[in-house]
């Protein structure tokens, strides 16, 4: 959609911004990534943690019922 020159110009501007942020040792990127990952992690835990815990508890109960080994 963009010309090669416009695409290169935009890429250069974003690279300069990234370098600038890294030089400032700003926690901005870390905070942004954390903010983006938090809802995804919550959804994954909501979807996967209950069955995982149930399976592990069931396995442990069966192990104990067989004599603890």
PDB file of N, CA, C and O in Angstrom:
ATOM      1  N   UNK A   1       0.820  -1.176   0.000  1.00  0.00           N
ATOM      2  CA  UNK A   1       0.000   0.000   0.000  1.00  0.00           C
ATOM      3  C   UNK A   1       0.877   1.258   0.000  1.00  0.00           C
ATOM      4  O   UNK A   1       0.512   2.273  -0.592  1.00  0.00           O
ATOM      5  N   UNK A   2       2.023   1.185   0.661  1.00  0.00           N
ATOM      6  CA  UNK A   2       2.941   2.325   0.669  1.00  0.00           C
ATOM      7  C   UNK A   2       4.044   2.093  -0.346  1.00  0.00           C
ATOM      8  O   UNK A   2       4.361   0.959  -0.705  1.00  0.00           O
ATOM      9  N   UNK A   3       4.617   3.193  -0.795  1.00  0.00           N
ATOM     10  CA  UNK A   3       5.783   3.061  -1.660  1.00  0.00           C
ATOM     11  C   UNK A   3       6.951   2.561  -0.823  1.00  0.00           C
ATOM     12  O   UNK A   3       6.930   2.655   0.404  1.00  0.00           O
ATOM     13  N   UNK A   4       7.956   2.037  -1.480  1.00  0.00           N
ATOM     14  CA  UNK A   4       9.133   1.539  -0.772  1.00  0.00           C
ATOM     15  C   UNK A   4       9.789   2.659   0.027  1.00  0.00           C
ATOM     16  O   UNK A   4      10.264   2.438   1.140  1.00  0.00           O
ATOM     17  N   UNK A   5       9.812   3.855  -0.540  1.00  0.00           N
ATOM     18  CA  UNK A   5      10.424   4.995   0.143  1.00  0.00           C
ATOM     19  C   UNK A   5       9.627   5.369   1.400  1.00  0.00           C
ATOM     20  O   UNK A   5      10.221   5.599   2.454  1.00  0.00           O
ATOM     21  N   UNK A   6       8.318   5.431   1.307  1.00  0.00           N
ATOM     22  CA  UNK A   6       7.479   5.758   2.463  1.00  0.00           C
ATOM     23  C   UNK A   6       7.591   4.676   3.523  1.00  0.00           C
ATOM     24  O   UNK A   6       7.666   4.972   4.715  1.00  0.00           O
ATOM     25  N   UNK A   7       7.602   3.412   3.084  1.00  0.00           N
ATOM     26  CA  UNK A   7       7.737   2.300   4.023  1.00  0.00           C
ATOM     27  C   UNK A   7       9.055   2.386   4.773  1.00  0.00           C
ATOM     28  O   UNK A   7       9.092   2.196   5.989  1.00  0.00           O
ATOM     29  N   UNK A   8      10.141   2.671   4.055  1.00  0.00           N
ATOM     30  CA  UNK A   8      11.461   2.800   4.684  1.00  0.00           C
ATOM     31  C   UNK A   8      11.487   3.970   5.647  1.00  0.00           C
ATOM     32  O   UNK A   8      12.091   3.879   6.717  1.00  0.00           O
ATOM     33  N   UNK A   9      10.845   5.061   5.285  1.00  0.00           N
ATOM     34  CA  UNK A   9      10.806   6.241   6.143  1.00  0.00           C
ATOM     35  C   UNK A   9      10.079   5.946   7.456  1.00  0.00           C
ATOM     36  O   UNK A   9      10.543   6.323   8.531  1.00  0.00           O
ATOM     37  N   UNK A  10       8.948   5.275   7.356  1.00  0.00           N
ATOM     38  CA  UNK A  10       8.179   4.910   8.553  1.00  0.00           C
ATOM     39  C   UNK A  10       8.998   3.951   9.419  1.00  0.00           C
ATOM     40  O   UNK A  10       9.060   4.120  10.637  1.00  0.00           O
ATOM     41  N   UNK A  11       9.622   2.954   8.805  1.00  0.00           N
ATOM     42  CA  UNK A  11      10.432   1.990   9.560  1.00  0.00           C
ATOM     43  C   UNK A  11      11.576   2.693  10.268  1.00  0.00           C
ATOM     44  O   UNK A  11      11.863   2.395  11.428  1.00  0.00           O
ATOM     45  N   UNK A  12      12.238   3.629   9.582  1.00  0.00           N
ATOM     46  CA  UNK A  12      13.337   4.379  10.198  1.00  0.00           C
ATOM     47  C   UNK A  12      12.855   5.192  11.389  1.00  0.00           C
ATOM     48  O   UNK A  12      13.539   5.262  12.410  1.00  0.00           O
ATOM     49  N   UNK A  13      11.689   5.803  11.269  1.00  0.00           N
ATOM     50  CA  UNK A  13      11.151   6.609  12.366  1.00  0.00           C
ATOM     51  C   UNK A  13      10.859   5.738  13.587  1.00  0.00           C
ATOM     52  O   UNK A  13      11.155   6.130  14.716  1.00  0.00           O
ATOM     53  N   UNK A  14      10.275   4.549  13.362  1.00  0.00           N
ATOM     54  CA  UNK A  14       9.995   3.661  14.485  1.00  0.00           C
ATOM     55  C   UNK A  14      11.284   3.124  15.110  1.00  0.00           C
ATOM     56  O   UNK A  14      11.359   2.962  16.328  1.00  0.00           O
ATOM     57  N   UNK A  15      12.287   2.849  14.294  1.00  0.00           N
ATOM     58  CA  UNK A  15      13.570   2.391  14.833  1.00  0.00           C
ATOM     59  C   UNK A  15      14.212   3.477  15.683  1.00  0.00           C
ATOM     60  O   UNK A  15      14.770   3.188  16.741  1.00  0.00           O
ATOM     61  N   UNK A  16      14.137   4.731  15.226  1.00  0.00           N
ATOM     62  CA  UNK A  16      14.690   5.841  15.999  1.00  0.00           C
ATOM     63  C   UNK A  16      13.946   5.990  17.324  1.00  0.00           C
ATOM     64  O   UNK A  16      14.566   6.222  18.362  1.00  0.00           O
ATOM     65  N   UNK A  17      12.637   5.860  17.291  1.00  0.00           N
ATOM     66  CA  UNK A  17      11.848   5.943  18.515  1.00  0.00           C
ATOM     67  C   UNK A  17      12.233   4.832  19.478  1.00  0.00           C
ATOM     68  O   UNK A  17      12.395   5.072  20.674  1.00  0.00           O
ATOM     69  N   UNK A  18      12.380   3.621  18.964  1.00  0.00           N
ATOM     70  CA  UNK A  18      12.766   2.487  19.802  1.00  0.00           C
ATOM     71  C   UNK A  18      14.140   2.710  20.432  1.00  0.00           C
ATOM     72  O   UNK A  18      14.322   2.485  21.629  1.00  0.00           O
ATOM     73  N   UNK A  19      15.099   3.150  19.631  1.00  0.00           N
ATOM     74  CA  UNK A  19      16.450   3.415  20.163  1.00  0.00           C
ATOM     75  C   UNK A  19      16.390   4.490  21.235  1.00  0.00           C
ATOM     76  O   UNK A  19      17.041   4.369  22.273  1.00  0.00           O
ATOM     77  N   UNK A  20      15.622   5.530  20.996  1.00  0.00           N
ATOM     78  CA  UNK A  20      15.493   6.622  21.955  1.00  0.00           C
ATOM     79  C   UNK A  20      14.930   6.123  23.279  1.00  0.00           C
ATOM     80  O   UNK A  20      15.414   6.489  24.350  1.00  0.00           O
ATOM     81  N   UNK A  21      13.919   5.298  23.195  1.00  0.00           N
ATOM     82  CA  UNK A  21      13.299   4.767  24.418  1.00  0.00           C
ATOM     83  C   UNK A  21      14.277   3.862  25.157  1.00  0.00           C
ATOM     84  O   UNK A  21      14.334   3.891  26.386  1.00  0.00           O
ATOM     85  N   UNK A  22      15.042   3.064  24.428  1.00  0.00           N
ATOM     86  CA  UNK A  22      16.001   2.171  25.082  1.00  0.00           C
ATOM     87  C   UNK A  22      17.127   2.952  25.727  1.00  0.00           C
ATOM     88  O   UNK A  22      17.601   2.581  26.801  1.00  0.00           O
ATOM     89  N   UNK A  23      17.568   4.038  25.086  1.00  0.00           N
ATOM     90  CA  UNK A  23      18.639   4.854  25.643  1.00  0.00           C
ATOM     91  C   UNK A  23      18.202   5.523  26.935  1.00  0.00           C
ATOM     92  O   UNK A  23      19.018   5.734  27.832  1.00  0.00           O
ATOM     93  N   UNK A  24      16.946   5.853  27.035  1.00  0.00           N
ATOM     94  CA  UNK A  24      16.437   6.491  28.245  1.00  0.00           C
ATOM     95  C   UNK A  24      16.261   5.481  29.374  1.00  0.00           C
ATOM     96  O   UNK A  24      15.966   5.847  30.512  1.00  0.00           O
ATOM     97  N   UNK A  25      16.446   4.209  29.042  1.00  0.00           N
ATOM     98  CA  UNK A  25      16.267   3.131  30.012  1.00  0.00           C
ATOM     99  C   UNK A  25      14.886   3.213  30.657  1.00  0.00           C
ATOM    100  O   UNK A  25      14.714   2.985  31.854  1.00  0.00           O
ATOM    101  N   UNK A  26      13.926   3.543  29.825  1.00  0.00           N
ATOM    102  CA  UNK A  26      12.554   3.729  30.263  1.00  0.00           C
ATOM    103  C   UNK A  26      11.872   2.377  30.471  1.00  0.00           C
ATOM    104  O   UNK A  26      12.064   1.460  29.672  1.00  0.00           O
ATOM    105  N   UNK A  27      11.087   2.245  31.523  1.00  0.00           N
ATOM    106  CA  UNK A  27      10.335   1.005  31.731  1.00  0.00           C
ATOM    107  C   UNK A  27       9.090   0.935  30.846  1.00  0.00           C
ATOM    108  O   UNK A  27       8.261   0.039  31.010  1.00  0.00           O
ATOM    109  N   UNK A  28       8.956   1.881  29.907  1.00  0.00           N
ATOM    110  CA  UNK A  28       7.763   1.965  29.063  1.00  0.00           C
ATOM    111  C   UNK A  28       7.489   0.655  28.337  1.00  0.00           C
ATOM    112  O   UNK A  28       6.361   0.163  28.350  1.00  0.00           O
ATOM    113  N   UNK A  29       8.517   0.085  27.700  1.00  0.00           N
ATOM    114  CA  UNK A  29       8.314  -1.130  26.915  1.00  0.00           C
ATOM    115  C   UNK A  29       7.900  -2.284  27.822  1.00  0.00           C
ATOM    116  O   UNK A  29       6.989  -3.044  27.494  1.00  0.00           O
ATOM    117  N   UNK A  30       8.568  -2.408  28.954  1.00  0.00           N
ATOM    118  CA  UNK A  30       8.226  -3.477  29.902  1.00  0.00           C
ATOM    119  C   UNK A  30       6.793  -3.327  30.395  1.00  0.00           C
ATOM    120  O   UNK A  30       6.051  -4.307  30.473  1.00  0.00           O
ATOM    121  N   UNK A  31       6.412  -2.115  30.723  1.00  0.00           N
ATOM    122  CA  UNK A  31       5.044  -1.874  31.192  1.00  0.00           C
ATOM    123  C   UNK A  31       4.024  -2.172  30.096  1.00  0.00           C
ATOM    124  O   UNK A  31       2.964  -2.739  30.359  1.00  0.00           O
ATOM    125  N   UNK A  32       4.352  -1.787  28.878  1.00  0.00           N
ATOM    126  CA  UNK A  32       3.441  -2.027  27.756  1.00  0.00           C
ATOM    127  C   UNK A  32       3.252  -3.514  27.528  1.00  0.00           C
ATOM    128  O   UNK A  32       2.128  -3.992  27.374  1.00  0.00           O
ATOM    129  N   UNK A  33       4.362  -4.243  27.507  1.00  0.00           N
ATOM    130  CA  UNK A  33       4.281  -5.691  27.307  1.00  0.00           C
ATOM    131  C   UNK A  33       3.496  -6.332  28.443  1.00  0.00           C
ATOM    132  O   UNK A  33       2.656  -7.200  28.202  1.00  0.00           O
ATOM    133  N   UNK A  34       3.758  -5.919  29.667  1.00  0.00           N
ATOM    134  CA  UNK A  34       3.039  -6.461  30.816  1.00  0.00           C
ATOM    135  C   UNK A  34       1.544  -6.191  30.698  1.00  0.00           C
ATOM    136  O   UNK A  34       0.721  -7.072  30.949  1.00  0.00           O
ATOM    137  N   UNK A  35       1.205  -4.970  30.315  1.00  0.00           N
ATOM    138  CA  UNK A  35      -0.211  -4.612  30.169  1.00  0.00           C
ATOM    139  C   UNK A  35      -0.890  -5.405  29.059  1.00  0.00           C
ATOM    140  O   UNK A  35      -2.071  -5.738  29.160  1.00  0.00           O
ATOM    141  N   UNK A  36      -0.141  -5.707  27.999  1.00  0.00           N
ATOM    142  CA  UNK A  36      -0.709  -6.492  26.904  1.00  0.00           C
ATOM    143  C   UNK A  36      -0.830  -7.968  27.270  1.00  0.00           C
ATOM    144  O   UNK A  36      -1.787  -8.631  26.870  1.00  0.00           O
ATOM    145  N   UNK A  37       0.131  -8.480  28.026  1.00  0.00           N
ATOM    146  CA  UNK A  37       0.130  -9.899  28.362  1.00  0.00           C
ATOM    147  C   UNK A  37      -0.835 -10.259  29.489  1.00  0.00           C
ATOM    148  O   UNK A  37      -1.357 -11.374  29.527  1.00  0.00           O
ATOM    149  N   UNK A  38      -1.070  -9.333  30.396  1.00  0.00           N
ATOM    150  CA  UNK A  38      -1.910  -9.624  31.558  1.00  0.00           C
ATOM    151  C   UNK A  38      -3.280 -10.198  31.184  1.00  0.00           C
ATOM    152  O   UNK A  38      -3.651 -11.235  31.732  1.00  0.00           O
ATOM    153  N   UNK A  39      -4.051  -9.579  30.279  1.00  0.00           N
ATOM    154  CA  UNK A  39      -5.359 -10.164  29.949  1.00  0.00           C
ATOM    155  C   UNK A  39      -5.229 -11.511  29.234  1.00  0.00           C
ATOM    156  O   UNK A  39      -6.068 -12.393  29.417  1.00  0.00           O
ATOM    157  N   UNK A  40      -4.186 -11.672  28.425  1.00  0.00           N
ATOM    158  CA  UNK A  40      -4.002 -12.963  27.746  1.00  0.00           C
ATOM    159  C   UNK A  40      -3.662 -14.053  28.752  1.00  0.00           C
ATOM    160  O   UNK A  40      -4.166 -15.172  28.658  1.00  0.00           O
ATOM    161  N   UNK A  41      -2.805 -13.725  29.715  1.00  0.00           N
ATOM    162  CA  UNK A  41      -2.454 -14.697  30.751  1.00  0.00           C
ATOM    163  C   UNK A  41      -3.670 -15.030  31.608  1.00  0.00           C
ATOM    164  O   UNK A  41      -3.895 -16.193  31.941  1.00  0.00           O
ATOM    165  N   UNK A  42      -4.452 -14.018  31.965  1.00  0.00           N
ATOM    166  CA  UNK A  42      -5.662 -14.271  32.754  1.00  0.00           C
ATOM    167  C   UNK A  42      -6.604 -15.209  32.011  1.00  0.00           C
ATOM    168  O   UNK A  42      -7.152 -16.139  32.603  1.00  0.00           O
ATOM    169  N   UNK A  43      -6.792 -14.969  30.718  1.00  0.00           N
ATOM    170  CA  UNK A  43      -7.681 -15.826  29.935  1.00  0.00           C
ATOM    171  C   UNK A  43      -7.146 -17.252  29.881  1.00  0.00           C
ATOM    172  O   UNK A  43      -7.910 -18.208  30.015  1.00  0.00           O
ATOM    173  N   UNK A  44      -5.829 -17.398  29.685  1.00  0.00           N
ATOM    174  CA  UNK A  44      -5.235 -18.737  29.627  1.00  0.00           C
ATOM    175  C   UNK A  44      -5.421 -19.450  30.965  1.00  0.00           C
ATOM    176  O   UNK A  44      -5.786 -20.625  31.002  1.00  0.00           O
ATOM    177  N   UNK A  45      -5.172 -18.741  32.055  1.00  0.00           N
ATOM    178  CA  UNK A  45      -5.344 -19.348  33.378  1.00  0.00           C
ATOM    179  C   UNK A  45      -6.807 -19.714  33.620  1.00  0.00           C
ATOM    180  O   UNK A  45      -7.093 -20.796  34.131  1.00  0.00           O
ATOM    181  N   UNK A  46      -7.722 -18.840  33.264  1.00  0.00           N
ATOM    182  CA  UNK A  46      -9.147 -19.137  33.426  1.00  0.00           C
ATOM    183  C   UNK A  46      -9.544 -20.388  32.643  1.00  0.00           C
ATOM    184  O   UNK A  46     -10.337 -21.202  33.117  1.00  0.00           O
ATOM    185  N   UNK A  47      -8.991 -20.529  31.452  1.00  0.00           N
ATOM    186  CA  UNK A  47      -9.335 -21.667  30.592  1.00  0.00           C
ATOM    187  C   UNK A  47      -8.640 -22.964  30.998  1.00  0.00           C
ATOM    188  O   UNK A  47      -9.216 -24.043  30.858  1.00  0.00           O
ATOM    189  N   UNK A  48      -7.416 -22.870  31.497  1.00  0.00           N
ATOM    190  CA  UNK A  48      -6.591 -24.061  31.664  1.00  0.00           C
ATOM    191  C   UNK A  48      -6.281 -24.473  33.102  1.00  0.00           C
ATOM    192  O   UNK A  48      -6.051 -25.652  33.369  1.00  0.00           O
ATOM    193  N   UNK A  49      -6.272 -23.524  34.021  1.00  0.00           N
ATOM    194  CA  UNK A  49      -5.874 -23.867  35.386  1.00  0.00           C
ATOM    195  C   UNK A  49      -6.853 -24.809  36.093  1.00  0.00           C
ATOM    196  O   UNK A  49      -6.401 -25.781  36.700  1.00  0.00           O
ATOM    197  N   UNK A  50      -8.160 -24.576  36.048  1.00  0.00           N
ATOM    198  CA  UNK A  50      -9.057 -25.499  36.760  1.00  0.00           C
ATOM    199  C   UNK A  50      -8.928 -26.958  36.298  1.00  0.00           C
ATOM    200  O   UNK A  50      -8.825 -27.842  37.148  1.00  0.00           O
ATOM    201  N   UNK A  51      -8.931 -27.248  34.982  1.00  0.00           N
ATOM    202  CA  UNK A  51      -8.771 -28.651  34.590  1.00  0.00           C
ATOM    203  C   UNK A  51      -7.398 -29.217  34.949  1.00  0.00           C
ATOM    204  O   UNK A  51      -7.273 -30.399  35.268  1.00  0.00           O
ATOM    205  N   UNK A  52      -6.380 -28.376  34.897  1.00  0.00           N
ATOM    206  CA  UNK A  52      -5.036 -28.822  35.255  1.00  0.00           C
ATOM    207  C   UNK A  52      -4.963 -29.205  36.730  1.00  0.00           C
ATOM    208  O   UNK A  52      -4.435 -30.262  37.078  1.00  0.00           O
ATOM    209  N   UNK A  53      -5.493 -28.345  37.592  1.00  0.00           N
ATOM    210  CA  UNK A  53      -5.495 -28.630  39.028  1.00  0.00           C
ATOM    211  C   UNK A  53      -6.335 -29.866  39.319  1.00  0.00           C
ATOM    212  O   UNK A  53      -5.932 -30.716  40.113  1.00  0.00           O
ATOM    213  N   UNK A  54      -7.492 -29.973  38.686  1.00  0.00           N
ATOM    214  CA  UNK A  54      -8.360 -31.130  38.902  1.00  0.00           C
ATOM    215  C   UNK A  54      -7.643 -32.431  38.521  1.00  0.00           C
ATOM    216  O   UNK A  54      -7.710 -33.422  39.249  1.00  0.00           O
ATOM    217  N   UNK A  55      -6.962 -32.415  37.380  1.00  0.00           N
ATOM    218  CA  UNK A  55      -6.250 -33.608  36.924  1.00  0.00           C
ATOM    219  C   UNK A  55      -5.128 -33.976  37.892  1.00  0.00           C
ATOM    220  O   UNK A  55      -4.943 -35.153  38.203  1.00  0.00           O
ATOM    221  N   UNK A  56      -4.378 -32.983  38.370  1.00  0.00           N
ATOM    222  CA  UNK A  56      -3.277 -33.248  39.291  1.00  0.00           C
ATOM    223  C   UNK A  56      -3.773 -33.746  40.645  1.00  0.00           C
ATOM    224  O   UNK A  56      -3.184 -34.652  41.236  1.00  0.00           O
ATOM    225  N   UNK A  57      -4.859 -33.147  41.132  1.00  0.00           N
ATOM    226  CA  UNK A  57      -5.430 -33.589  42.413  1.00  0.00           C
ATOM    227  C   UNK A  57      -5.953 -35.014  42.286  1.00  0.00           C
ATOM    228  O   UNK A  57      -5.727 -35.839  43.170  1.00  0.00           O
ATOM    229  N   UNK A  58      -6.644 -35.303  41.205  1.00  0.00           N
ATOM    230  CA  UNK A  58      -7.154 -36.661  40.981  1.00  0.00           C
ATOM    231  C   UNK A  58      -5.999 -37.664  40.934  1.00  0.00           C
ATOM    232  O   UNK A  58      -6.087 -38.746  41.515  1.00  0.00           O
ATOM    233  N   UNK A  59      -4.944 -37.308  40.258  1.00  0.00           N
ATOM    234  CA  UNK A  59      -3.772 -38.183  40.157  1.00  0.00           C
ATOM    235  C   UNK A  59      -3.153 -38.418  41.535  1.00  0.00           C
ATOM    236  O   UNK A  59      -2.757 -39.539  41.854  1.00  0.00           O
ATOM    237  N   UNK A  60      -3.070 -37.382  42.341  1.00  0.00           N
ATOM    238  CA  UNK A  60      -2.493 -37.524  43.683  1.00  0.00           C
ATOM    239  C   UNK A  60      -3.392 -38.368  44.576  1.00  0.00           C
ATOM    240  O   UNK A  60      -2.894 -39.184  45.351  1.00  0.00           O
ATOM    241  N   UNK A  61      -4.698 -38.188  44.484  1.00  0.00           N
ATOM    242  CA  UNK A  61      -5.630 -39.005  45.272  1.00  0.00           C
ATOM    243  C   UNK A  61      -5.492 -40.464  44.891  1.00  0.00           C
ATOM    244  O   UNK A  61      -5.478 -41.331  45.765  1.00  0.00           O
ATOM    245  N   UNK A  62      -5.389 -40.752  43.601  1.00  0.00           N
ATOM    246  CA  UNK A  62      -5.214 -42.132  43.156  1.00  0.00           C
ATOM    247  C   UNK A  62      -3.893 -42.708  43.654  1.00  0.00           C
ATOM    248  O   UNK A  62      -3.837 -43.875  44.042  1.00  0.00           O
ATOM    249  N   UNK A  63      -2.827 -41.904  43.649  1.00  0.00           N
ATOM    250  CA  UNK A  63      -1.533 -42.362  44.131  1.00  0.00           C
ATOM    251  C   UNK A  63      -1.592 -42.695  45.616  1.00  0.00           C
ATOM    252  O   UNK A  63      -1.066 -43.723  46.044  1.00  0.00           O
ATOM    253  N   UNK A  64      -2.231 -41.830  46.407  1.00  0.00           N
ATOM    254  CA  UNK A  64      -2.346 -42.066  47.841  1.00  0.00           C
ATOM    255  C   UNK A  64      -3.225 -43.290  48.117  1.00  0.00           C
ATOM    256  O   UNK A  64      -2.937 -44.081  49.015  1.00  0.00           O
ATOM    257  N   UNK A  65      -4.294 -43.436  47.338  1.00  0.00           N
ATOM    258  CA  UNK A  65      -5.197 -44.563  47.530  1.00  0.00           C
ATOM    259  C   UNK A  65      -4.510 -45.900  47.222  1.00  0.00           C
ATOM    260  O   UNK A  65      -4.887 -46.935  47.772  1.00  0.00           O
ATOM    261  N   UNK A  66      -3.517 -45.877  46.356  1.00  0.00           N
ATOM    262  CA  UNK A  66      -2.784 -47.108  46.013  1.00  0.00           C
ATOM    263  C   UNK A  66      -1.695 -47.448  47.032  1.00  0.00           C
ATOM    264  O   UNK A  66      -1.029 -48.476  46.904  1.00  0.00           O
ATOM    265  N   UNK A  67      -1.517 -46.627  48.003  1.00  0.00           N
ATOM    266  CA  UNK A  67      -0.528 -46.927  49.030  1.00  0.00           C
ATOM    267  C   UNK A  67       0.568 -45.896  49.153  1.00  0.00           C
ATOM    268  O   UNK A  67       1.547 -46.129  49.862  1.00  0.00           O
ATOM    269  N   UNK A  68       0.440 -44.782  48.497  1.00  0.00           N
ATOM    270  CA  UNK A  68       1.379 -43.691  48.689  1.00  0.00           C
ATOM    271  C   UNK A  68       2.646 -43.735  47.879  1.00  0.00           C
ATOM    272  O   UNK A  68       3.550 -42.938  48.127  1.00  0.00           O
ATOM    273  N   UNK A  69       2.751 -44.611  46.942  1.00  0.00           N
ATOM    274  CA  UNK A  69       3.977 -44.653  46.114  1.00  0.00           C
ATOM    275  C   UNK A  69       3.694 -44.325  44.689  1.00  0.00           C
ATOM    276  O   UNK A  69       4.608 -44.315  43.864  1.00  0.00           O
TER     277      UNK A  69
END
